[in-house]
Amino acid sequence: MLKIWGRANSTNVKKVLWCAAELELPFERIDAGGVHGVVDEPAYRAMNPNGLIPCLQDGDFVLWESNVIVRYLCAKYGRDSLHDADPAARAEADKWMDWTTSSLASPFRDVFWNTVRLPAGQRDDKAVEKGLAGCAALLAMADRTLAEQPFLSGSEWGMGDIPLGCFAYAWFEMNIERPDLPHLAAWYARLQSRPAYRQHVMIALT
């Protein structure tokens, strides 16, 4: 059985939980990170020297970095459904995975932390304003792609939809002003029809 270390409300952990559930893989999730601690313990640092979550144990194999874990699971357990044999098609999915992490995550974090996580007296309205503008511009790129195809991965749902899908739940459920991005909204509605998404991503925002 897979072991997945990390707290359930972490966006990066959600990626791995959602992916494993879509692949119908049995797994045990072990609380780590945030209030749970664990990540600074020597045994955990021996597995993941970054001291971050998630961390995956698949038998004797240990892996960290959320996007890499998703790719690994898809390659090992989901070749026919989530890991396209065509390098070009697979690269299209990879592109959106890394774009979410390298481009969207930073402005999104400013919005999320100052809307959800920080106490009202500690919130930075200017950071929220800047973050919203950054997210809107970036998400417009995804919206244009989704005008031409139903999923970021292409004609079918795939691993390229996982990272942004985990951000999308908070984006659409937070009490913020959002631009009208109809194709992104329609894609989000399609994600909500997936039981694994509802179970592992659509949980209370904390």
Disulfide bonds with the S-S distance in Angstrom:
none
